[in-house]
Amino acid sequence: MLKDDKVIIFGAVLLWDGINRPEEMDGEKGGLKFNVKCAIPNTAPEVQELQALGTKELNEGQFRGKFPAGGHWVSKAVDPTKYEGSLPTHVEFTAVTYQYFESSFLSANNQPLKREQMANLLYPGCIVDVIVSARSYDNKSKGVGLWLNGLRVVDSSRPKLPGCGGVDAAKMFGAPAGPNGEKTFPHPPSAAGGPPPAAGGPPPAAGGPPPAAGGPPMPPGVQPAPDFLNPPARQMTAKCAGHTYAQMLAAGWTDALLIQHGMMLGEDVPF
């Protein structure tokens, strides 16, 4: 529902809870950054409304209709291999705010929620309604992102989304048990004949198979957006020493670890 340059999105699946896990901001002002990542079916009318909202901001905001190279966009297709394939035809988006106003965070019966109350209500897989607006940004990264204006927790009785928090990490990483029953984790690809790096460390410069051609197919029913709405979904940094995203995943790395170690630019809107 488009209303006053905002989109009201009903029945979104929460993928990431950055309300209970806010990010501490750097700089003189400091403070916290709250965000949520959600998904909606690609047939939902809000998908087109988000595109319209982002396009309006792109044309009228600081970029004046020219999408920046390597920029982020307001939404993208969910990788159909994520979440154990439970969201094969969904679109995901991230919305950010720097302040927690109780009047903007509501229970299912529209009662304001304190931050401490949210800890028992938000988790990957719960259902929320959100109000978002578009905002251009150009700092550490750039693009057109979404501002979180309000959130309502609709259903906190759903099962947790597979492949998110609370899962068996060893199972997700494909880690076998060690000789004493402890879990061992895979490492990034190493140079031919060389030892693997320490767990969690960066990969060496050489080695690894060539990257696979192409990327995952578009989910059924989703039409590719114009080129200027399709910035690269994942950008690897020099710290990956030439290894591709697919190679890093095959070696047991996750998006969160790649971003944490500076090997990939963050997927979420970092403004």
Secondary structure as UniProt FT lines:
FT   STRAND          2..3
FT   TURN            4..5
FT   STRAND          6..24
FT   STRAND          32..41
FT   TURN            42..43
FT   HELIX           45..60
FT   TURN            62..65
FT   TURN            69..70
FT   STRAND          76..77
FT   TURN            80..81
FT   HELIX           82..85
FT   TURN            88..89
FT   STRAND          90..97
FT   HELIX           102..104
FT   STRAND          105..106
FT   TURN            108..109
FT   HELIX           115..118
FT   TURN            119..121
FT   TURN            124..125
FT   STRAND          127..138
FT   STRAND          142..155
FT   TURN            162..163
FT   TURN            165..166
FT   HELIX           169..173
FT   TURN            179..180
FT   TURN            192..193
FT   TURN            199..200
FT   TURN            220..221
FT   HELIX           227..229
FT   HELIX           238..240
FT   TURN            241..242
FT   HELIX           245..250
FT   TURN            251..252
FT   HELIX           255..260
FT   TURN            261..262
//
